[in-house]
């Protein structure tokens, strides 16, 4: 893999050093949100302010926490006691690893493409029962935009010298302790992401 001097800060902002200068790089999800690929980009603000009930954990917080726990598991880092609100998802992940022959080759790998100028962090590159794959871990609902997201990651990964023609999967972890491995095969996913980049850049062109 090509070594790129790129960092991700606590605010989920990517920065890359090119020609001695540090530049901010839009993420795959930032680009997709900006051009309206996610349905919540079109929702209006509520008329009244509402407060979540005690103990409520937002999907974003839940996803971040579960990503960190699964990363620690895969890196053989000792995991702190897991709260009951997260445990079913972790049980689902462990079940996925028991049910299948898994060989992980990359964990939370930052990818960057200089030509189209975007970055991202792919969750896993792994062999699943012998099939070389790129996998995104999800705790929410299935979305067709996941295929676009994975296509962008795979393109950057390949251009950096990573293995080509990886299968694309979303691994959905459920609060029932079960999981579902969802494949994405559409050849339109990468062109759809490239279209998003064009719109993203057009909106910023002076």
HELIX and SHEET records of a PDB file:
HELIX    1   1 UNK A   28  UNK A   34  1                                   7    
HELIX    2   2 UNK A   39  UNK A   42  5                                   4    
HELIX    3   3 UNK A   59  UNK A   74  1                                  16    
HELIX    4   4 UNK A   84  UNK A   99  1                                  16    
HELIX    5   5 UNK A  145  UNK A  159  1                                  15    
HELIX    6   6 UNK A  188  UNK A  204  1                                  17    
SHEET    1   A 3 UNK A   6  UNK A   8  0                                        
SHEET    2   A 3 UNK A  14  UNK A  18 -1                                        
SHEET    3   A 3 UNK A  21  UNK A  25 -1                                        
SHEET    1   B 5 UNK A 102  UNK A 113  0                                        
SHEET    2   B 5 UNK A 118  UNK A 128 -1                                        
SHEET    3   B 5 UNK A 131  UNK A 138 -1                                        
SHEET    4   B 5 UNK A 167  UNK A 173  1                                        
SHEET    5   B 5 UNK A 179  UNK A 184 -1                                        
END                                                                             
